[in-house]
Amino acid sequence: MPNRLSRETSPYLRQHAENPVDWYPWGEEAFRRAREEDKPTP
């Protein structure tokens, strides 16, 4: 099952779209999820 990276335009990110990891591209959605889960971000 593809993850969120399948919607990206970067070939590098899209090559990881089938990884069994719930990857998030860099952006507001990733930071919002980190805040909700109280996870540190840079």
Secondary structure, 3 states (H helix, E strand, C coil): CCCHHHHCCCHHHHCCCCCCCCCCCCCHHHHHHHHHCCCCCC
